[in-house]
């Protein structure tokens, strides 16, 4: 979460900032918008007339104004006047921050696993399209995969796949493609390590092709959840339906 303290450079404001820093909040200046990580908490020091106030409000920061009684509060959601005793001000700050921290949203399971698949796709060495997949059983990841050339061969981004490295048009020269698909690699990776994927769910950033669909069915996976649809997969979807494998889309924003 982000807590932004605005107002003049008064001793009480400095103490409140110091207090949050002691609680493992990372201190940033009012103009430091970049590089803030979503898994960390930040306290932002804003000047009394900081033009960046609205930008922090847009980032859902908690805006707390600290100043002398009677001064304008800059439209802050919460106000602490400078005449407030320090102990009382710290207690108010703690209550506000704790209440907000307890209400922070957590990703649902589908978003959680799909985002992990998305991160897996970043390991892909395919130069045309990066795809990631994870196989889950009982909400536990048992295998991951991303697309690229086979183990022990030259990577696609090093010239290993002739189709990709000639920038072939979509749907053409598929017989020249040496890249294994993410779903294929997730399944074979599990087999390589002797891990069962039976009755698992596979999350993939791109809807599976026909070949991968057949592998998914034969591996015992019972559900497919994909992010982006594949334009030529009607046959795959009919095959899943016939085999009793659930398939649905879960798009990431």
N, C-alpha and C positions, 0 to 999 in steps of 0.2 A: 504494500500500500504506500501511498504518498501523502505526507502531512506537510502542508505549506503554511509557514508562519509569516504573516505580513504585518507591517507596521514599522514604526521608527525603531532605531537601534537602541532600545531601552534595556536596562539590566535584566528585567524579568523575562523579556523575550529571549535574550541570550541564555538565560538559565533554562528555559523550556527547551530550547534547541539542544543545549548540553545534556539535558535529562534524556531526551530521545536518543541522542548519540550514545549515551551510556547503556541504552536498551537495545543496542545493535542496529539502530537506524543509520543509514549512510547519509552523511551530510553533503548537500549539493547547493550551489548558488542558483539564483532565480533564472538565469539564462541557460543553465545546463539541461537541455531537453534530451539530448542524445545519450545513448549508452546506458539507460536505466533498464535493469533486468526485471522481468515480471515476478521472479521468485524472491526478490529482496524488498526490504522496506526502506523508504527514504524520508528524510526531513529536509525541506527546502526553505532556505532563508530568503525571504522577499523583502525589498525595501518598502518604505511607507507608501510610495506612489509607483509601485512596480507595474510597468506596462504589460508584463507577462502573466498577470493574474488570471486573465481569461483563458490563456493557453493551458495553465495548470488546472483550471476548473474543467476544461474540456478533456483533460486526462484523468478526470474523476479524483483529483486530489482533495483531501480534506483541508479546507481553507480556515485558518484560525487567525483572527486579528488580535494583536496585542498593542494597546496604546493607552494614553491618558483618558480619563473619563470626560466625555463630551466631544471627543474627536470622532470623525467619520470612520466607519468600520469597513469601508471599501467593499461592501456587499458580502462580507464573509459570513459563512454559515454559523460560526461560533465566535464568541467574543470573550476576551479576558482583559479587564481593565488593569492598568499598571498599578493601581492602588490595592489590588487584591493581594492578600498575604501569600507568600511563596508556597507554603504548604497547601493552601486551598487551591491555588492555581495548578500545582502539580497533580493534585487529586482530580481536578476537573479534566485535565489533559489525559490522565491515565484512563479515566472512565470513557471519554470520547473515543480514544484510540482503541481500547479493548473492545468496545461495542462494535466499532467498524471492522476490526480484524476478525471478529467472530462471524461477521456477515459476509466475508469475502467468498465469492463464488468459486467452486471447484469444478473442473471439467467432469462431465459424465463419462461412463466407461467407454462408450463408443468414440467420443471425441478424444479421450486419453489414448486409446490404442491406435486410432487413426493418425494422431499426431506423431506417435512413435514410428508408425509406418512411414510417415512423411520425412522424419529425420533419417530413417534407414535409406530412403531414396537418395539422400545426399551422398551416400557412399557409392552410388552407381558410377561405373566407368563408361557407360554408354553415352555417346555424344549427341544422340538424337532425342531421346526422351528418358528422363530419370523416374523410375518407379520403385516403390518400396512395399514390402508386405511383412506382416507379422501373423503368426498362428498362435491362438490363445486357447487354453483349456482351463476351465474353472477360474477365469479372470487372472490367469498366469501365463505369461509369454513362454512358449516352449520352443519357438524357432523364429528367425527373421531371415529376410532375403532381399536382395536388390538386383536389378538387371545388369548384365555385363557378360563378357566373354568367360568361358569355362576356367576352372581352377588350373593353374599352371600354364596358361596360354597368355599371349600378349593382350593386354588390355585394349578395349575398344578405343579409348582416348589416346592410345599409343600407336594406333593404326591397325589394331588386331582384327577388326571386323570390316571386310571390304564393302559391304552394303552401306553401313553407316558412314564410312569414311569417303564414300562417293556421293553422299547426300542424296540417296535414292528417294524418289517420290513416295509418298505414303501408299502402302498397299502393293508396291512393286518390288520385284527381285527378292522376295522373302526367302527364296532358296539359298541366297548368298549370305543371309544374316547369321552370324556366329554367336550373337548375344543370347544368353539364357534369360528367361523372364523372371521377374521378382517372385511370383507365386511358385514357379518351378524351383527356383533356388531355395525358397523357404522349405518346401517339401523335401527336396533332396538333401538339404542341410540337416534336417531332422533325421532322415534315414542314415546319413553319414555318421551321426552320433548315436544312433540306436534309440531315438526318441519317438514315441508314438504320437501321431496327430489325430488319431481316431476320435470322432465326436468333438473335434475342435472347431473353432471359428477362425477364418482367415480374413484379416483386414488388409486391403490393398488400395493403393492410391489411384489405381487405374483398373477399370473393370477387366476381368481376365479374358484372354483370347480362347479360342476353341481348344487348342492343345492343352493349355493350362487348366481349362475347365474339366477336361477328361482326367487330368492328373489329380485335381482337387476331389473329384467324385471317387476315384479309385483309391485315394489315400484315406478315405473315411471322414474327411472334413464334412460337417453337416450344415455350415452356414458361411456365406460369403457376404462381406460388407465392403463396398467400394466407395471411393470418393468421386472420381471423374468417370463418366460413362465412356464406353468404347463404341464408336459409331457402327461397327459391323458385327455386333455380338448377339443378334436374334437367335442364331443357332445355339449358341452357348446357353442363353437363358432358357430356351426350350429343353435343352438337355438337363439343366439343373432341375427344372420343374419335373421332368420325367423321373429323375433319380431321387427326388425328394429332398434336394438340397435347397435350403432357403437362400435367397439372394435379395439384397436391398441396398439402396444408396444412402450414404451418410456424408453429406457435403460439409467440408470445412469452410468457414468464412474466409 
